[in-house]
Amino acid sequence: MTRRQHEELVGVLAMLMTFAIGGAIVAALAGPTIVPIAAVLGIAFAKGRLVVLDFLELRGGHHPMRIALICWLSIILIAALSRSLVVLLLG
C-alpha cells in the first residue's frame, strides 16, 4: 500500500466515523417519524457503499461481487424501511 492509498483509506475511515456519529445523533434526537428513519437508512447505505468500494477494494471496474453486495445492501435497507413504515402505520 502506497502512502497515497493509505491517506485515502484514512480519509474514508474518517468519513465512515462521521456518518456513524451523525446517524446515531439523528436516531437519538428524532422521534418515530419517517423522515429521520429514512435519513438514518440513507446514511447506512452511504456507509455500506463506502465499505464495499474502499475496504473490500472493489472500487475499480464493474466486478460482479461489487454489484451483488450493493444490491444486497439495497435489499436489506428497503426491508428495514418497509418494516419501519408498517410499524408506523399499524403502530
N, C-alpha and C positions, 0 to 999 in steps of 0.2 A: 504494500500500500504506500503510495507516494504521499508526500506532505500535503499536497493539494487535496487529494482524496480524503485524507484524514480530517482536514479542516472542513471540507464539505459535509462529511459524516457528523462531525461535532455540531455543525450548524443545523443539520436536520434533527439531531438529537435535541438541541435547544428548542427547535420548533415543536417537536413532539411533546416536550415537557410543558411548553406554553399552552398547547392545545389541551393537554390533560388537566392542567390547573384551571384554564378557562372553562372547560366543560364541567369540572367539579363546582366551580363558583356559580355557573348558570344553574346547574341542577340544585344546588343548595339554596339559592335565593329565590328561585322561581316556584310558583305554585303549580298545581296539577293542570296546567293548560297545555294546549297542543303546540304553541309556538316555542316555549323553552324545550319541550321534548324533541321537537324537530331540530332545534339548534344543537342540542347535545348529540343527536344522532348524526347530524351533518359534520360536527367536529369529530365524532368517532369514525366516520367514513374517511375524512381527511387524514386522520392518524393511521388508519389501516392502510390507506393507499401509500402513504409515505413508508410504512414498514415494508410493504410488498415491493415497492420500487427501489428503495435505498438499502434497507438492511438485508433483504433477500437477494439484492443485486440483480433485479430484473428490469432495470430502467431502460437498457438498450434493446431496441428491436421489439418485435411482437412475439415474444415467447409464449407458447401455449399455457404454460404454468402461470404466467402473469395474468393472462385473460381469465383463466379459471379462478384464480384467487380473488381478483377484483369482482368477478361475478358472484362468487361465494359470499364475499363481504356485502355486496349489494343485497343479496337474498336475505342474509341474516338481519341487516338493518331494516329492510322492508317488513320482515316479520315482526321485528321489535316495534316499529311504528304502527303496524296493524294491531298488535296487541294493545298498545297504548290507546289507540283510537277506540277499540272495543271496550276497554276498561272505562274510558271517559264517557262513552255513550251509554253504557249499561250501569255505570257507577254507583 
